[in-house]
Amino acid sequence: MFSLNRYVLGVTLGFAVTVSAAPAVQAQQYSIKNMINYKKPSESELRSKLTREQFDVTQKAATETPFHNEYWDNHKPGIYVDIVSGEPLFSSTDKFDSGTGWPSFSKPLVPANIKTDTDHLLGYARTEVRSAHANSHLGHLFDDGPKPTGNRYCMNSASLRFVPVDQLQAQGYGEYLSLFKK
């Protein structure tokens, strides 16, 4: 199994892999009030809190290796939040196996926490997906997803933190528990 600390600068089709020894981000108590006055940490703070891969993906728009990342095959119930800000982004209820090796979702959990822009890094136009508050690069949006939306939000695990259902209340995401009640 490959470590979360493996990293890729996804600029070319060849993948360069290095290993980072930076500490992982610790879970923080989320609250909507925190997002109203959210101030993104400085670059030096982010470098000290994120692994090298997490920093490069979220701050430099790098791409992690497909099939060798933390959440591409995670099937546990819960939500995915921005690794930098903690803003809720996606739910496991909207996650699907796209066959690409990255976690893919049909829609965002909170549309207001997602913003898109066009990038041309590979020489053609793609729709880049970023978090609204921290401006973290998350991945890209494609139109080859499942019905009814047809959307495939293809995300980098390194930009996300998974909050399992049994931790939602404790970590401040209790409002999303109803998604998982049968």
DAJO-V310725 format. One record per run of one state. SS is the DSSP state (helix for helix, strand for strand, loop for the rest). FROM is the first residue (numbers start at 1). TO is the last residue. If there is no record, write none. Layout:
ss->{SS/SS}
from->{FROM/FROM}
to->{TO/TO}
//
This chain:
ss->{loop/strand/loop/strand/loop/helix/loop/helix/loop/helix/loop/strand/loop/strand/helix/strand/loop/strand/loop/helix/strand/loop/strand/loop/strand/loop/strand/loop/helix/strand/helix/loop/helix/loop}
from->{1/6/9/17/20/32/37/43/50/52/61/78/83/88/92/95/97/103/106/111/114/120/126/132/137/143/152/156/157/160/165/168/174/181}
to->{5/8/16/19/31/36/42/49/51/60/77/82/87/91/94/96/102/105/110/113/119/125/131/136/142/151/155/156/159/164/167/173/180/182}
//
